[in-house]
Amino acid sequence: MPETQDVLITADDVWAGYIPGVSILNGCTLEVKKGELVGIIGPNGAGKSTFLKALFGLVPVTGGTFHLDGEDITNLRADQLVKQGVGFVPQTNNVFPSLTIAENLEMGAYQRPKAYKERLDYIGDLFPVLIERKDQRAGSLSGGERQMVAMARALMMDPKVLLLDEPSAGLSPARQDETFVRTKQINATGVTVIMVEQNARRCLQICDRGYVLDQGTAAYSATGRELLKDPKVIELYLGTLGA
């Protein structure tokens, strides 16, 4: 668990959706403390990815607020949020396939070009294979390798919080496990992480705390270990995976 318990992200009674008058998030309230790794799980259609996209300014918030370090960031543009310390890794289309790995990383630092070399050293410690293969085009990489590039690019701006939208989706079991290990390593460097995951059991194994979203609201919250053992969560959301 993080040493400091100061709150970094708050979502207060957030309502959001893609179509006017139709809400996917229905009064969602949660908080994330500095240094935490928080997992968000729940059934399909519960609003998990919508929550991250609303936080990152990609889905309009029609009610409630998001705060970062006490500052209202509701409905800010994505580029403004990146500047303020929010990194986002979407589930799909998360790299520039025609660019090399190095060029993708340069794109990640476009708002802080002077910090590029310093951040590249940080990325090299976390993802040494990306530096070794920096001249390879991203479009030729496997799904797991692309995921590494996407995470690395988001980290180039030295974010306060990293938002991961189903980072293990579509990967082989070995690559999935590697993604969870990488996520834990990123969090260990001091980056707060909010992870939305379909692989609920693995997500809860590595996170400090978890939220279960259902019908667009936070239905349950506890430590990852507590949720793994909660009979109601096992029955409704984990199924045989929780046994």
C-alpha positions in Angstrom: 0.0 0.0 0.0 1.2 3.6 -0.6 2.9 5.4 2.2 0.9 8.5 1.8 -2.9 8.3 2.0 -3.6 11.7 0.3 -6.4 11.5 -2.3 -5.3 12.0 -5.8 -8.4 11.3 -7.9 -12.0 11.7 -6.9 -15.1 11.0 -8.9 -18.1 12.5 -7.1 -21.6 11.4 -8.3 -20.5 11.2 -12.0 -23.0 10.8 -14.7 -21.8 10.3 -18.3 -22.7 8.8 -21.6 -22.1 8.8 -25.3 -25.6 9.9 -26.4 -27.5 12.9 -24.9 -30.0 11.7 -22.4 -28.6 8.2 -22.2 -26.2 7.7 -19.2 -23.7 4.8 -18.9 -22.4 6.1 -15.6 -25.2 6.7 -13.1 -23.9 8.6 -10.1 -20.5 6.9 -9.9 -18.4 7.8 -6.8 -15.0 6.6 -6.0 -11.5 7.8 -4.9 -7.9 6.9 -5.6 -5.1 7.8 -3.2 -1.6 8.8 -4.3 0.6 5.8 -5.0 -2.3 3.3 -5.2 -2.9 0.6 -7.8 -6.7 0.5 -8.0 -8.6 -2.1 -10.1 -12.1 -1.6 -11.6 -14.0 -4.8 -12.4 -17.5 -5.7 -13.2 -19.8 -7.3 -15.8 -19.8 -6.2 -19.5 -21.7 -3.0 -20.0 -21.2 -1.9 -16.4 -19.4 1.3 -17.5 -15.8 0.4 -16.6 -14.2 1.7 -19.8 -16.7 4.6 -20.0 -15.4 5.7 -16.5 -11.8 6.0 -17.8 -12.9 7.7 -21.0 -15.0 10.2 -19.0 -12.1 10.9 -16.7 -9.8 11.5 -19.7 -12.3 13.8 -21.4 -13.3 11.5 -24.2 -16.9 11.0 -23.0 -18.9 14.0 -21.9 -19.8 14.3 -18.2 -23.3 15.5 -17.7 -23.4 15.5 -13.9 -21.0 15.3 -11.0 -17.3 16.1 -11.0 -13.8 14.6 -11.3 -10.9 16.2 -9.3 -7.2 15.7 -9.6 -5.2 16.8 -6.6 -8.2 18.8 -5.5 -8.5 20.6 -8.8 -11.7 20.2 -10.9 -10.8 18.5 -14.2 -14.3 17.6 -15.3 -14.7 17.7 -19.1 -11.2 19.0 -19.8 -9.7 18.1 -23.1 -7.4 15.1 -23.3 -4.3 17.3 -24.2 -5.0 19.5 -21.1 -5.3 16.4 -18.9 -2.0 15.0 -20.2 -0.3 18.3 -19.3 -1.8 18.1 -15.8 -0.5 14.6 -15.2 -3.0 12.1 -16.5 -1.8 9.3 -18.8 -4.2 7.1 -20.7 -3.6 3.8 -22.5 -6.7 2.8 -24.6 -7.5 -0.9 -25.3 -7.2 -0.7 -29.1 -5.5 1.6 -31.6 -3.0 2.5 -29.0 0.2 3.0 -31.1 1.1 4.8 -34.3 1.8 1.7 -36.5 3.6 3.5 -39.2 6.1 5.0 -36.8 9.1 3.4 -35.1 9.1 2.6 -31.4 11.4 5.6 -30.8 9.1 7.9 -32.8 6.1 6.7 -30.8 7.9 7.6 -27.6 8.8 11.0 -29.0 5.1 11.5 -29.7 4.5 10.7 -26.0 6.8 13.6 -24.9 5.6 16.2 -27.4 4.5 18.5 -24.7 7.8 18.2 -22.8 10.5 17.7 -25.5 13.3 18.9 -23.1 12.5 16.0 -20.8 12.7 13.4 -23.6 16.2 12.0 -22.8 15.5 11.8 -19.0 12.2 10.0 -19.6 13.8 7.7 -22.1 16.2 6.5 -19.4 13.2 5.8 -17.1 11.5 3.8 -19.9 14.7 1.9 -20.6 14.7 0.7 -17.0 11.1 -0.5 -17.3 11.1 -1.8 -20.9 14.7 -2.4 -22.0 13.5 -4.4 -25.0 11.9 -1.3 -26.4 15.2 0.6 -26.4 16.9 -2.4 -28.0 14.3 -2.4 -30.8 13.7 1.3 -31.0 14.1 1.5 -34.8 11.4 -1.2 -35.4 8.0 0.0 -36.7 5.2 -0.4 -34.2 3.0 -1.9 -36.8 5.2 -5.0 -37.0 5.0 -5.7 -33.3 2.8 -8.4 -31.5 -0.2 -7.3 -29.4 1.8 -7.6 -26.2 4.7 -5.6 -27.6 2.3 -2.9 -28.8 0.9 -2.8 -25.3 4.3 -2.1 -23.9 4.9 0.7 -26.4 1.5 2.3 -25.5 2.2 2.1 -21.8 5.7 3.5 -22.3 4.5 6.4 -24.5 1.9 7.4 -21.8 4.7 7.4 -19.2 6.9 9.7 -21.3 5.0 12.7 -19.8 5.8 11.6 -16.2 2.1 11.3 -15.3 0.7 11.4 -11.8 -1.8 8.8 -12.7 -1.9 6.2 -15.4 -5.3 5.0 -16.7 -5.2 1.5 -18.3 -8.2 0.3 -20.3 -8.2 -3.5 -20.3 -4.4 -3.9 -20.9 -4.5 -7.7 -21.0 -7.4 -7.9 -23.6 -6.6 -10.1 -26.6 -3.1 -11.2 -25.3 -1.8 -14.7 -24.8 -1.8 -16.0 -21.2 2.0 -15.4 -21.0 1.7 -11.8 -22.4 -1.2 -11.2 -20.0 0.9 -12.1 -17.0 3.7 -10.0 -18.3 1.3 -7.0 -18.6 0.2 -7.4 -14.9 3.8 -7.6 -13.8 4.7 -4.5 -15.8 1.8 -2.7 -14.3 2.9 -3.5 -10.8 6.5 -2.4 -11.6 5.2 1.0 -13.0 3.2 1.5 -9.8 6.2 0.6 -7.7 8.0 3.6 -9.2 5.4 5.9 -7.6 2.9 6.2 -10.5 -0.7 5.9 -9.3 -2.5 3.4 -11.5 -6.2 2.9 -12.3 -6.8 -0.3 -14.2 -10.0 -1.5 -15.8 -9.9 -5.3 -16.4 -12.0 -8.2 -17.6 -9.5 -10.6 -16.0 -10.9 -9.7 -12.6 -9.1 -12.4 -10.6 -5.6 -11.4 -11.8 -6.4 -7.7 -11.4 -7.6 -8.1 -7.8 -4.5 -10.1 -7.0 -2.2 -7.2 -7.8 -4.2 -4.1 -6.9 -4.2 -2.4 -3.5 -8.0 -1.7 -3.7 -10.7 -2.7 -6.1 -14.1 -1.3 -7.1 -16.9 -3.3 -8.6 -18.9 -1.3 -11.1 -22.5 -2.4 -11.8 -25.0 -0.5 -13.9 -22.8 2.5 -14.0 -22.2 2.9 -10.3 -19.6 1.6 -7.8 -21.4 -1.3 -6.1 -18.6 -2.6 -3.9 -15.2 -1.5 -2.7 -12.5 -3.2 -0.6 -8.9 -4.3 -0.9 -8.1 -6.6 -3.8 -7.7 -9.6 -1.4 -11.0 -8.9 0.4 -12.9 -8.8 -2.9 -11.3 -12.0 -4.1 -12.7 -13.7 -1.0 -16.1 -11.9 -0.9 -18.8 -14.5 -1.5 -21.1 -12.0 -3.2 -18.4 -10.8 -5.5 -17.4 -14.3 -6.3 -20.9 -15.3 -7.2 -21.9 -12.3 -9.2 -18.6 -11.2 -10.9 -15.9 -13.8 -10.6 -17.8 -17.0 -11.0 -15.6 -20.1 -11.1 -12.5 -17.8 -11.4 -13.0 -16.8 -7.8 -13.2 -20.3 -6.4 
